[in-house]
């Protein structure tokens, strides 16, 4: 007698899991999820909101030297994939529920990553200028003066 309800529970669980996995696989495929594991800047324009940033990056001084991930993600493997995961979840949530600012704006955590990457690539040039002045919450960021270097309105 006890086997029949257990069997129904197992079937119900299998159906629910099948639906969840199916929806997840469909969504991942529809959103071109595998492209986000690459370093190809075209992955960033899977979302229409990034088109202006991508177009201006192609005309920027950094086009030949840096891709999106070089500036916007940590260079170390584990922190890079943690940031990718967090950004992916946040972007998916924002675009699904239409809860984002347009034009898109960088958040403080990602601005910190960007600052660290600016300094990492240009340390020989700026090490005396910014020595110890980058961790304060009111510190001037590289993009304060160089906002259009990576992308932005091309002058």
HUQUIWO-V859075 format. One record per pair of residues at least 6 apart in sequence whose C-alpha atoms are under 8 Angstrom apart, sorted by sequence separation. I is the first residue (numbers start at 0). J is the second residue. If there is no record, write none. Layout:
BEGIN
i=<I	I>
j=<J	J>
END
This chain:
BEGIN
i=<27	43	44	56	73	92	93	132	133	147	35	72	118	132	133	34	35	118	44	73	43	72	72	41	40	31	30	43	117	40	114	39	40	114	38	40	114	38	38	72	71	73	72	71	72	70	71	74	70	73	71	70	69	70	48	48	49	48	61	62	59	60	61	59	60	59	59	58	56	56	59	55	56	58	55	53	55	52	55	52	51>
j=<33	49	50	62	79	98	99	138	139	153	42	79	125	139	140	42	43	126	53	82	53	82	83	53	53	45	45	67	141	66	140	66	67	141	66	68	142	67	68	109	109	112	112	112	113	112	113	116	113	116	116	116	116	117	101	102	103	103	148	149	147	148	149	148	149	149	150	150	149	150	153	150	151	153	151	150	152	150	153	151	151>
END
